[in-house]
Amino acid sequence: MNQYLLDILPVEDFIPILLEFRRVLKEGGRIVLANMTKGERWLNQIYEEIYKLKPPLLAGCRGVMAQPFLKEIGFSQFRREFVSQLGFPSEVVRGVKGNGSC
């Protein structure tokens, strides 16, 4: 499991890092990522506006959607859950390496 890493990294680093996670997983292994995500409701979108105006207020974190990157490198069988705590938008995404079943 990885928590709140993608939202602080440059987008160009996502694939190399996720490929390394994939490399160390056995076929059918699961990856679980928790990160700040794009807001689904107006309250959640406040954080995106704060990031646009002054990123240091959010420690440089911004909303990302992890599933498209996982799909690009061969993960499948996705599950995604949106979580909001005091309006802070997070997602928990699970993917399976290859076509293994879980």
N, CA, C and O atoms as a GROMACS GRO file, in nm:
protein
  408
    1MET      N    1   0.085  -0.118   0.000
    1MET     CA    2   0.000   0.000   0.000
    1MET      C    3   0.089   0.123   0.000
    1MET      O    4   0.193   0.127   0.066
    2ASN      N    5   0.046   0.223  -0.075
    2ASN     CA    6   0.117   0.350  -0.081
    2ASN      C    7   0.019   0.460  -0.045
    2ASN      O    8  -0.094   0.462  -0.095
    3GLN      N    9   0.060   0.551   0.041
    3GLN     CA   10  -0.029   0.657   0.086
    3GLN      C   11   0.025   0.794   0.052
    3GLN      O   12   0.136   0.830   0.090
    4TYR      N   13  -0.055   0.869  -0.019
    4TYR     CA   14  -0.031   1.011  -0.046
    4TYR      C   15   0.109   1.040  -0.102
    4TYR      O   16   0.180   1.127  -0.052
    5LEU      N   17   0.146   0.966  -0.205
    5LEU     CA   18   0.273   0.990  -0.273
    5LEU      C   19   0.250   1.059  -0.407
    5LEU      O   20   0.315   1.158  -0.438
    6LEU      N   21   0.157   1.006  -0.486
    6LEU     CA   22   0.138   1.060  -0.620
    6LEU      C   23   0.100   1.208  -0.618
    6LEU      O   24   0.139   1.283  -0.707
    7ASP      N   25   0.023   1.249  -0.518
    7ASP     CA   26  -0.025   1.387  -0.517
    7ASP      C   27   0.085   1.490  -0.492
    7ASP      O   28   0.063   1.610  -0.507
    8ILE      N   29   0.205   1.444  -0.453
    8ILE     CA   30   0.316   1.540  -0.433
    8ILE      C   31   0.425   1.528  -0.539
    8ILE      O   32   0.516   1.610  -0.544
    9LEU      N   33   0.416   1.424  -0.624
    9LEU     CA   34   0.519   1.402  -0.726
    9LEU      C   35   0.483   1.466  -0.859
    9LEU      O   36   0.365   1.486  -0.888
   10PRO      N   37   0.583   1.499  -0.939
   10PRO     CA   38   0.555   1.544  -1.075
   10PRO      C   39   0.489   1.431  -1.155
   10PRO      O   40   0.525   1.314  -1.138
   11VAL      N   41   0.395   1.463  -1.239
   11VAL     CA   42   0.322   1.363  -1.317
   11VAL      C   43   0.418   1.275  -1.399
   11VAL      O   44   0.392   1.156  -1.418
   12GLU      N   45   0.527   1.332  -1.448
   12GLU     CA   46   0.621   1.254  -1.529
   12GLU      C   47   0.690   1.143  -1.448
   12GLU      O   48   0.749   1.052  -1.507
   13ASP      N   49   0.684   1.149  -1.317
   13ASP     CA   50   0.742   1.044  -1.233
   13ASP      C   51   0.644   0.930  -1.202
   13ASP      O   52   0.687   0.826  -1.152
   14PHE      N   53   0.516   0.947  -1.231
   14PHE     CA   54   0.416   0.846  -1.196
   14PHE      C   55   0.448   0.710  -1.258
   14PHE      O   56   0.456   0.610  -1.187
   15ILE      N   57   0.466   0.706  -1.389
   15ILE     CA   58   0.486   0.578  -1.458
   15ILE      C   59   0.612   0.507  -1.411
   15ILE      O   60   0.604   0.388  -1.378
   16PRO      N   61   0.729   0.573  -1.405
   16PRO     CA   62   0.847   0.501  -1.356
   16PRO      C   63   0.830   0.444  -1.215
   16PRO      O   64   0.874   0.332  -1.188
   17ILE      N   65   0.767   0.518  -1.128
   17ILE     CA   66   0.748   0.470  -0.990
   17ILE      C   67   0.648   0.355  -0.988
   17ILE      O   68   0.671   0.254  -0.922
   18LEU      N   69   0.538   0.370  -1.059
   18LEU     CA   70   0.437   0.262  -1.062
   18LEU      C   71   0.492   0.136  -1.130
   18LEU      O   72   0.456   0.025  -1.092
   19LEU      N   73   0.578   0.153  -1.229
   19LEU     CA   74   0.642   0.036  -1.292
   19LEU      C   75   0.730  -0.039  -1.193
   19LEU      O   76   0.738  -0.162  -1.198
   20GLU      N   77   0.796   0.034  -1.104
   20GLU     CA   78   0.878  -0.032  -1.002
   20GLU      C   79   0.789  -0.109  -0.904
   20GLU      O   80   0.822  -0.221  -0.865
   21PHE      N   81   0.678  -0.049  -0.863
   21PHE     CA   82   0.583  -0.121  -0.778
   21PHE      C   83   0.537  -0.248  -0.849
   21PHE      O   84   0.529  -0.355  -0.788
   22ARG      N   85   0.506  -0.236  -0.978
   22ARG     CA   86   0.459  -0.351  -1.057
   22ARG      C   87   0.566  -0.459  -1.065
   22ARG      O   88   0.537  -0.578  -1.055
   23ARG      N   89   0.691  -0.417  -1.083
   23ARG     CA   90   0.801  -0.512  -1.097
   23ARG      C   91   0.814  -0.603  -0.975
   23ARG      O   92   0.839  -0.723  -0.990
   24VAL      N   93   0.796  -0.548  -0.856
   24VAL     CA   94   0.816  -0.628  -0.735
   24VAL      C   95   0.694  -0.709  -0.694
   24VAL      O   96   0.702  -0.791  -0.602
   25LEU      N   97   0.582  -0.688  -0.760
   25LEU     CA   98   0.462  -0.767  -0.731
   25LEU      C   99   0.462  -0.896  -0.812
   25LEU      O  100   0.503  -0.897  -0.928
   26LYS      N  101   0.417  -1.004  -0.753
   26LYS     CA  102   0.401  -1.128  -0.829
   26LYS      C  103   0.274  -1.116  -0.914
   26LYS      O  104   0.189  -1.031  -0.888
   27GLU      N  105   0.262  -1.200  -1.014
   27GLU     CA  106   0.144  -1.201  -1.099
   27GLU      C  107   0.020  -1.222  -1.011
   27GLU      O  108   0.018  -1.312  -0.928
   28GLY      N  109  -0.080  -1.140  -1.030
   28GLY     CA  110  -0.201  -1.147  -0.948
   28GLY      C  111  -0.190  -1.067  -0.819
   28GLY      O  112  -0.287  -1.059  -0.742
   29GLY      N  113  -0.071  -1.007  -0.794
   29GLY     CA  114  -0.053  -0.925  -0.674
   29GLY      C  115  -0.133  -0.796  -0.683
   29GLY      O  116  -0.164  -0.749  -0.792
   30ARG      N  117  -0.165  -0.741  -0.568
   30ARG     CA  118  -0.247  -0.620  -0.563
   30ARG      C  119  -0.165  -0.498  -0.522
   30ARG      O  120  -0.076  -0.505  -0.436
   31ILE      N  121  -0.198  -0.386  -0.584
   31ILE     CA  122  -0.144  -0.258  -0.544
   31ILE      C  123  -0.261  -0.177  -0.489
   31ILE      O  124  -0.370  -0.179  -0.546
   32VAL      N  125  -0.238  -0.105  -0.381
   32VAL     CA  126  -0.340  -0.018  -0.323
   32VAL      C  127  -0.276   0.119  -0.303
   32VAL      O  128  -0.174   0.132  -0.236
   33LEU      N  129  -0.338   0.218  -0.362
   33LEU     CA  130  -0.288   0.356  -0.352
   33LEU      C  131  -0.395   0.443  -0.287
   33LEU      O  132  -0.512   0.436  -0.324
   34ALA      N  133  -0.355   0.523  -0.191
   34ALA     CA  134  -0.442   0.624  -0.132
   34ALA      C  135  -0.379   0.758  -0.162
   34ALA      O  136  -0.262   0.780  -0.132
   35ASN      N  137  -0.455   0.847  -0.219
   35ASN     CA  138  -0.400   0.978  -0.251
   35ASN      C  139  -0.508   1.084  -0.257
   35ASN      O  140  -0.627   1.053  -0.268
   36MET      N  141  -0.466   1.209  -0.251
   36MET     CA  142  -0.557   1.320  -0.274
   36MET      C  143  -0.607   1.307  -0.416
   36MET      O  144  -0.530   1.274  -0.507
   37THR      N  145  -0.735   1.333  -0.436
   37THR     CA  146  -0.792   1.316  -0.569
   37THR      C  147  -0.873   1.439  -0.608
   37THR      O  148  -0.883   1.535  -0.532
   38LYS      N  149  -0.928   1.434  -0.725
   38LYS     CA  150  -1.014   1.542  -0.774
   38LYS      C  151  -1.145   1.538  -0.695
   38LYS      O  152  -1.200   1.431  -0.669
   39GLY      N  153  -1.194   1.654  -0.658
   39GLY     CA  154  -1.318   1.663  -0.582
   39GLY      C  155  -1.439   1.620  -0.661
   39GLY      O  156  -1.452   1.652  -0.779
   40GLU      N  157  -1.528   1.547  -0.596
   40GLU     CA  158  -1.652   1.502  -0.660
   40GLU      C  159  -1.768   1.594  -0.626
   40GLU      O  160  -1.869   1.595  -0.697
   41ARG      N  161  -1.754   1.670  -0.519
   41ARG     CA  162  -1.859   1.762  -0.475
   41ARG      C  163  -1.800   1.902  -0.461
   41ARG      O  164  -1.678   1.918  -0.457
   42TRP      N  165  -1.886   2.002  -0.454
   42TRP     CA  166  -1.837   2.140  -0.448
   42TRP      C  167  -1.744   2.162  -0.329
   42TRP      O  168  -1.645   2.234  -0.341
   43LEU      N  169  -1.775   2.101  -0.214
   43LEU     CA  170  -1.690   2.119  -0.096
   43LEU      C  171  -1.549   2.066  -0.120
   43LEU      O  172  -1.451   2.127  -0.076
   44ASN      N  173  -1.538   1.953  -0.189
   44ASN     CA  174  -1.408   1.894  -0.217
   44ASN      C  175  -1.326   1.980  -0.312
   44ASN      O  176  -1.203   1.980  -0.307
   45GLN      N  177  -1.393   2.052  -0.398
   45GLN     CA  178  -1.324   2.131  -0.499
   45GLN      C  179  -1.257   2.255  -0.441
   45GLN      O  180  -1.177   2.320  -0.508
   46ILE      N  181  -1.290   2.287  -0.317
   46ILE     CA  182  -1.224   2.399  -0.250
   46ILE      C  183  -1.073   2.375  -0.245
   46ILE      O  184  -0.994   2.468  -0.260
   47TYR      N  185  -1.034   2.249  -0.222
   47TYR     CA  186  -0.891   2.218  -0.213
   47TYR      C  187  -0.820   2.239  -0.346
   47TYR      O  188  -0.704   2.280  -0.349
   48GLU      N  189  -0.888   2.212  -0.456
   48GLU     CA  190  -0.828   2.238  -0.588
   48GLU      C  191  -0.805   2.387  -0.609
   48GLU      O  192  -0.704   2.428  -0.665
   49GLU      N  193  -0.900   2.467  -0.563
   49GLU     CA  194  -0.886   2.613  -0.577
   49GLU      C  195  -0.772   2.666  -0.488
   49GLU      O  196  -0.697   2.754  -0.529
   50ILE      N  197  -0.760   2.610  -0.368
   50ILE     CA  198  -0.650   2.650  -0.281
   50ILE      C  199  -0.517   2.616  -0.348
   50ILE      O  200  -0.424   2.697  -0.346
   51TYR      N  201  -0.507   2.497  -0.407
   51TYR     CA  202  -0.383   2.457  -0.474
   51TYR      C  203  -0.350   2.552  -0.589
   51TYR      O  204  -0.234   2.589  -0.607
   52LYS      N  205  -0.451   2.591  -0.666
   52LYS     CA  206  -0.427   2.682  -0.778
   52LYS      C  207  -0.373   2.817  -0.730
   52LYS      O  208  -0.286   2.876  -0.793
   53LEU      N  209  -0.425   2.864  -0.617
   53LEU     CA  210  -0.386   2.996  -0.566
   53LEU      C  211  -0.255   2.993  -0.488
   53LEU      O  212  -0.172   3.083  -0.502
   54LYS      N  213  -0.236   2.890  -0.404
   54LYS     CA  214  -0.119   2.888  -0.317
   54LYS      C  215  -0.086   2.743  -0.279
   54LYS      O  216  -0.126   2.698  -0.171
   55PRO      N  217  -0.014   2.670  -0.365
   55PRO     CA  218   0.018   2.529  -0.339
   55PRO      C  219   0.083   2.501  -0.203
   55PRO      O  220   0.055   2.396  -0.145
   56PRO      N  221   0.170   2.590  -0.149
   56PRO     CA  222   0.230   2.558  -0.019
   56PRO      C  223   0.129   2.538   0.095
   56PRO      O  224   0.159   2.470   0.193
   57LEU      N  225   0.011   2.597   0.082
   57LEU     CA  226  -0.091   2.577   0.186
   57LEU      C  227  -0.134   2.431   0.197
   57LEU      O  228  -0.182   2.387   0.301
   58LEU      N  229  -0.117   2.356   0.089
   58LEU     CA  230  -0.150   2.214   0.087
   58LEU      C  231  -0.025   2.129   0.078
   58LEU      O  232  -0.030   2.013   0.036
   59ALA      N  233   0.087   2.184   0.118
   59ALA     CA  234   0.217   2.116   0.112
   59ALA      C  235   0.249   2.067  -0.029
   59ALA      O  236   0.317   1.967  -0.048
   60GLY      N  237   0.199   2.139  -0.128
   60GLY     CA  238   0.225   2.104  -0.267
   60GLY      C  239   0.139   1.991  -0.320
   60GLY      O  240   0.157   1.948  -0.435
   61CYS      N  241   0.046   1.941  -0.240
   61CYS     CA  242  -0.040   1.830  -0.284
   61CYS      C  243  -0.150   1.882  -0.376
   61CYS      O  244  -0.202   1.992  -0.357
   62ARG      N  245  -0.183   1.800  -0.476
   62ARG     CA  246  -0.294   1.833  -0.564
   62ARG      C  247  -0.364   1.703  -0.601
   62ARG      O  248  -0.306   1.595  -0.594
   63GLY      N  249  -0.489   1.717  -0.641
   63GLY     CA  250  -0.570   1.600  -0.672
   63GLY      C  251  -0.523   1.527  -0.798
   63GLY      O  252  -0.496   1.590  -0.901
   64VAL      N  253  -0.514   1.396  -0.789
   64VAL     CA  254  -0.480   1.313  -0.905
   64VAL      C  255  -0.578   1.196  -0.911
   64VAL      O  256  -0.645   1.162  -0.813
   65MET      N  257  -0.585   1.136  -1.027
   65MET     CA  258  -0.664   1.015  -1.049
   65MET      C  259  -0.564   0.905  -1.085
   65MET      O  260  -0.504   0.909  -1.192
   66ALA      N  261  -0.547   0.807  -0.997
   66ALA     CA  262  -0.443   0.706  -1.016
   66ALA      C  263  -0.479   0.597  -1.116
   66ALA      O  264  -0.390   0.545  -1.184
   67GLN      N  265  -0.605   0.562  -1.126
   67GLN     CA  266  -0.644   0.447  -1.208
   67GLN      C  267  -0.597   0.453  -1.353
   67GLN      O  268  -0.551   0.350  -1.404
   68PRO      N  269  -0.606   0.565  -1.423
   68PRO     CA  270  -0.559   0.567  -1.562
   68PRO      C  271  -0.410   0.530  -1.575
   68PRO      O  272  -0.370   0.466  -1.673
   69PHE      N  273  -0.330   0.570  -1.479
   69PHE     CA  274  -0.187   0.538  -1.483
   69PHE      C  275  -0.164   0.389  -1.457
   69PHE      O  276  -0.079   0.327  -1.522
   70LEU      N  277  -0.239   0.332  -1.364
   70LEU     CA  278  -0.228   0.189  -1.336
   70LEU      C  279  -0.272   0.107  -1.458
   70LEU      O  280  -0.209   0.007  -1.492
   71LYS      N  281  -0.378   0.150  -1.521
   71LYS     CA  282  -0.428   0.080  -1.640
   71LYS      C  283  -0.323   0.084  -1.752
   71LYS      O  284  -0.302  -0.016  -1.821
   72GLU      N  285  -0.260   0.198  -1.769
   72GLU     CA  286  -0.159   0.216  -1.874
   72GLU      C  287  -0.044   0.116  -1.862
   72GLU      O  288   0.013   0.076  -1.963
   73ILE      N  289  -0.010   0.076  -1.740
   73ILE     CA  290   0.104  -0.015  -1.722
   73ILE      C  291   0.061  -0.159  -1.696
   73ILE      O  292   0.143  -0.241  -1.654
   74GLY      N  293  -0.065  -0.190  -1.719
   74GLY     CA  294  -0.106  -0.331  -1.718
   74GLY      C  295  -0.179  -0.382  -1.596
   74GLY      O  296  -0.199  -0.503  -1.583
   75PHE      N  297  -0.219  -0.294  -1.505
   75PHE     CA  298  -0.301  -0.340  -1.394
   75PHE      C  299  -0.446  -0.353  -1.441
   75PHE      O  300  -0.485  -0.290  -1.540
   76SER      N  301  -0.525  -0.433  -1.370
   76SER     CA  302  -0.665  -0.455  -1.407
   76SER      C  303  -0.747  -0.475  -1.280
   76SER      O  304  -0.696  -0.458  -1.169
   77GLN      N  305  -0.872  -0.511  -1.296
   77GLN     CA  306  -0.964  -0.542  -1.186
   77GLN      C  307  -0.965  -0.432  -1.080
   77GLN      O  308  -0.938  -0.457  -0.963
   78PHE      N  309  -0.995  -0.313  -1.123
   78PHE     CA  310  -0.987  -0.197  -1.035
   78PHE      C  311  -1.106  -0.186  -0.941
   78PHE      O  312  -1.219  -0.224  -0.972
   79ARG      N  313  -1.075  -0.133  -0.825
   79ARG     CA  314  -1.176  -0.089  -0.729
   79ARG      C  315  -1.132   0.050  -0.684
   79ARG      O  316  -1.015   0.072  -0.656
   80ARG      N  317  -1.226   0.140  -0.679
   80ARG     CA  318  -1.195   0.277  -0.635
   80ARG      C  319  -1.301   0.321  -0.536
   80ARG      O  320  -1.420   0.302  -0.557
   81GLU      N  321  -1.254   0.381  -0.428
   81GLU     CA  322  -1.346   0.437  -0.330
   81GLU      C  323  -1.308   0.582  -0.306
   81GLU      O  324  -1.191   0.613  -0.282
   82PHE      N  325  -1.407   0.669  -0.313
   82PHE     CA  326  -1.386   0.811  -0.285
   82PHE      C  327  -1.416   0.834  -0.137
   82PHE      O  328  -1.517   0.786  -0.085
   83VAL      N  329  -1.326   0.906  -0.069
   83VAL     CA  330  -1.342   0.935   0.072
   83VAL      C  331  -1.325   1.085   0.092
   83VAL      O  332  -1.235   1.146   0.033
   84SER      N  333  -1.410   1.144   0.175
   84SER     CA  334  -1.399   1.287   0.203
   84SER      C  335  -1.402   1.307   0.354
   84SER      O  336  -1.498   1.270   0.422
   85GLN      N  337  -1.294   1.366   0.407
   85GLN     CA  338  -1.288   1.399   0.549
   85GLN      C  339  -1.274   1.550   0.562
   85GLN      O  340  -1.175   1.608   0.519
   86LEU      N  341  -1.374   1.612   0.622
   86LEU     CA  342  -1.378   1.758   0.632
   86LEU      C  343  -1.360   1.824   0.496
   86LEU      O  344  -1.299   1.930   0.484
   87GLY      N  345  -1.413   1.759   0.394
   87GLY     CA  346  -1.404   1.811   0.259
   87GLY      C  347  -1.279   1.773   0.183
   87GLY      O  348  -1.272   1.794   0.062
   88PHE      N  349  -1.178   1.718   0.252
   88PHE     CA  350  -1.053   1.681   0.185
   88PHE      C  351  -1.077   1.556   0.101
   88PHE      O  352  -1.111   1.451   0.155
   89PRO      N  353  -1.060   1.566  -0.032
   89PRO     CA  354  -1.093   1.454  -0.122
   89PRO      C  355  -0.978   1.354  -0.137
   89PRO      O  356  -0.867   1.389  -0.176
   90SER      N  357  -1.008   1.230  -0.105
   90SER     CA  358  -0.910   1.122  -0.120
   90SER      C  359  -0.972   1.008  -0.197
   90SER      O  360  -1.094   0.993  -0.202
   91GLU      N  361  -0.886   0.927  -0.257
   91GLU     CA  362  -0.931   0.805  -0.321
   91GLU      C  363  -0.844   0.690  -0.274
   91GLU      O  364  -0.726   0.708  -0.242
   92VAL      N  365  -0.904   0.574  -0.269
   92VAL     CA  366  -0.830   0.451  -0.244
   92VAL      C  367  -0.855   0.366  -0.368
   92VAL      O  368  -0.969   0.330  -0.398
   93VAL      N  369  -0.747   0.334  -0.439
   93VAL     CA  370  -0.757   0.259  -0.565
   93VAL      C  371  -0.680   0.130  -0.551
   93VAL      O  372  -0.565   0.128  -0.506
   94ARG      N  373  -0.744   0.022  -0.590
   94ARG     CA  374  -0.678  -0.108  -0.590
   94ARG      C  375  -0.674  -0.159  -0.733
   94ARG      O  376  -0.772  -0.147  -0.807
   95GLY      N  377  -0.562  -0.217  -0.771
   95GLY     CA  378  -0.547  -0.280  -0.901
   95GLY      C  379  -0.474  -0.411  -0.884
   95GLY      O  380  -0.401  -0.431  -0.787
   96VAL      N  381  -0.494  -0.501  -0.979
   96VAL     CA  382  -0.431  -0.633  -0.976
   96VAL      C  383  -0.332  -0.642  -1.091
   96VAL      O  384  -0.362  -0.603  -1.204
   97LYS      N  385  -0.212  -0.693  -1.061
   97LYS     CA  386  -0.111  -0.709  -1.166
   97LYS      C  387  -0.155  -0.819  -1.261
   97LYS      O  388  -0.187  -0.930  -1.219
   98GLY      N  389  -0.155  -0.788  -1.389
   98GLY     CA  390  -0.194  -0.886  -1.491
   98GLY      C  391  -0.342  -0.919  -1.484
   98GLY      O  392  -0.424  -0.833  -1.451
   99ASN      N  393  -0.374  -1.042  -1.514
   99ASN     CA  394  -0.514  -1.084  -1.515
   99ASN      C  395  -0.546  -1.174  -1.398
   99ASN      O  396  -0.646  -1.246  -1.402
  100GLY      N  397  -0.463  -1.172  -1.294
  100GLY     CA  398  -0.486  -1.257  -1.176
  100GLY      C  399  -0.616  -1.223  -1.108
  100GLY      O  400  -0.669  -1.113  -1.126
  101SER      N  401  -0.669  -1.315  -1.033
  101SER     CA  402  -0.794  -1.289  -0.962
  101SER      C  403  -0.765  -1.274  -0.813
  101SER      O  404  -0.673  -1.334  -0.758
  102CYS      N  405  -0.848  -1.192  -0.749
  102CYS     CA  406  -0.835  -1.168  -0.604
  102CYS      C  407  -0.971  -1.175  -0.541
  102CYS      O  408  -0.984  -1.158  -0.419
   0.00000   0.00000   0.00000
